Amino acid sequence: MDLKAVQENWNRFGKTDPFWAVLAWPGMEEGRWEVDAFFATGREEIAEVMALIEQLQLQPAPIKALDFGCGVGRLTQALADYFQEVHGVDISESMLALARELNQHADRCHYHLNPRDDLSLFPDNEFDFVYSTITLQHMPPRYARSYLRELMRVCKPGGVLIFQIPSRPKHPVQRALRPLKPTRLWRWYQKLRYGDQPVMNMYGIPKENVMHLIEQQGCHLVHVEPDQRADQAWESYRYVVEKPLTSPKPR
């Protein structure tokens, strides 16, 4: 699966049921999310994240933040309560169109379409705080690894990156099927089963591989904890990373 296929899939979600595609809570499909309730979940999540940062005694400057995989801006807008300027990045044009329509911080929240497997639209050391949740899990691992490197690159020295990504399926049968994803055979099966409907694909990177990638980029893993925002069938983790003030060159 290439990024164009990923983009087409999420554009379909953005046109059919965007809120549920972001938060697939039981009973909220088919447009049942109420706008205020949906965005309230973002404020609750970011408040919890800021409390975690304080608990870990981290101090990112409250200036510029990045929300990677922003969707319709649920977390981007919430971050504006803590940072002077927030940038949301997503692969889906339809999601971003709705994010701009619902933006309550027009002068402080900025949305960017990014169909590439990098973040070359931003220079090095651009953001004091970088956040990504329930996003990397929907990308084939080769793209997720590339984006993780980029998220660390655009984080400022002294800045903080927090992200979530699954490690592996809990059930042994699902673990055995992992090599089939995202091959052409798997895409053919999905096309046969779902037709043109969007599909919520799930992927992961083993925890030890993620930790090694962080080390390779010269960053410091401050904290890692189980995180069940992903599908309950997966082991998933949230990682808190600090970029040192004097970071060694990535290997």
Summary of the structure (lengths in Angstrom):
residues: 251
radius of gyration: 17.4
end to end distance: 27.1
largest distance: 51.7
contacts: 813
relative contact order: 0.14
helix: 41%
strand: 21%
